[in-house]
């Protein structure tokens, strides 16, 4: 029979053998383990550097996009302000046409001058709201034709001798009627 001390000795030897084997394995693999740890640390640093680089690129692109959008907004604002001034000038000139008609054709009911004025404003609005360039040019031509007709009618009236015959802005009314 095996004594208790020999069993204890057996387990101690077994334990020492396992520890020694483990120690040998660690010594053999120490360089590999250290290389893996170094590689892992380098990869971590590389990923952090890449992340910082990408973040800097992103921030640069974001700043660039903000500047481009700010410039675009500024240009659109300036264009809109100019268009608003132009539109107001057109309205003022249409108001002048109404006054010219009322002054030249004082015998006409004010509804006639208001109708001509209203028609001119409608043509202006159609021109202004139109997106298609060809259509916009057609409306511009209509507006120019209407304004020219009013001026020709008032000019013809001022050149004629005042007679008992009551005059009408015939060209203007014919033009409005044809549209």
C-alpha positions, 0 to 999 in steps of 0.5 A, a space after each residue: 500500500 502506498 503511504 500518505 506521504 508518497 501520495 502527497 509527494 506524488 501530487 506535489 511532484 505533479 503540481 511542480 511538473 505542471 507549474 514547470 511546464 507552464 513556466 517553460 511554455 510562458 518562457 517559450 511564448 514570452 516573445 510571441 506574447 510580447 510581440 502580440 501585446 506590442 502589435 495590439 498597442 501599435 494597432 490601437 495607436 494607429 486606429 486612434 491616429 486614423 480616427 483623429 485624422 478622419 475627425 480633422 478631415 470631417 471638421 475641415 469639410 464641415 467648415 468648408 461646407 458651412 462657408 459655401 452655404 453661407 456664401 450661397 445664402 448671401 448671394 441668394 439674399 442679395 439676388 432676392 433683394 435686387 429682385 424685390 427692388 426691380 419688382 417695386 420699380 415695375 409696380 411704380 412704373 405701372 402706377 405711373 401709367 395709370 396716372 398718365 391714363 387718368 390725366 390724359 383721358 380725364 373724361 373716362 371713368 376711373 374703372 377704365 384706367 384701373 382695368 388697364 392698371 390691373 391688367 398690367 399688374 397681372 402681366 407683371 405677376 405672370 412674368 415674375 412668377 414664371 420659371 420657364 425663360 421662354 414663357 418669361 420672355 413672352 410675358 415681358 414682351 406683353 408688358 412692353 407692348 402694353 406699356 408702349 400702347 399706353 404711351 402711344 395712345 397718350 402721345 397721340 392724344 396730346 398731339 391731336 387738337 382738342 375737339 368735341 370728340 371724346 377719345 379712348 386709349 384704343 391701342 391699349 384697349 385693343 391689346 387688352 381685348 386680344 389677350 
